[in-house]
């Protein structure tokens, strides 16, 4: 039986669906999960990663765990407690959703140090493990959904700086393979899309998917920072803006790991926009 934490998120939701379609037994968990969040036949249980004890009944009898690293709330997690409870429940393998920033931003408290501490806990857990390090998600474009729906406008900084953002469905595909197949233990996979894509080009791809014009407005860094501070902690905002505006060569590198694991090229941002265009209508 597989336990998927963060099961209502962009990666977790897709992973639950992928595992269920493969006929696997799945328990999906997040703080506010309901029956409408999971496919038929999937067990769902509410639990909070920040409260390790709440995971004990979820993990009892599990074979493998997909551990979401908490994202902007990662600092609230006690990963060693979570992993001790997982091991006591019978879990033998952990697939961790980490961050590319562990390698590219080691001095960052939000993207590097906290994520590294969670990775270290997984490595030292006594269970086998696989670590996934994605860069930016295609689904970060959901932040523009309201303005696109209301005004057909995308506002973003650094209009012409590209990053190889990755489709969360591809992350989920790699996670499913690492949970179900042999040969992934001890591996660290860096997950990106197939090409650099700029915010301006992302707006064009959304427009193409809609079949309607979408106007692009370039924000200043300060304007973007003020917007992001409404829903992200300050250290996360500042590091994110540095990545978006001054990416390192490593952050702009297209990784072969999605294709290596899935035996197909990763999806483009345009593919993602066409598949999820309903969010922008």
Order of alpha helices (4+ residues) and beta strands (2+ residues): beta-alpha-beta-beta-alpha-beta-alpha-beta-alpha-alpha-beta-alpha-beta-alpha-beta-alpha-beta-alpha-alpha-alpha-alpha
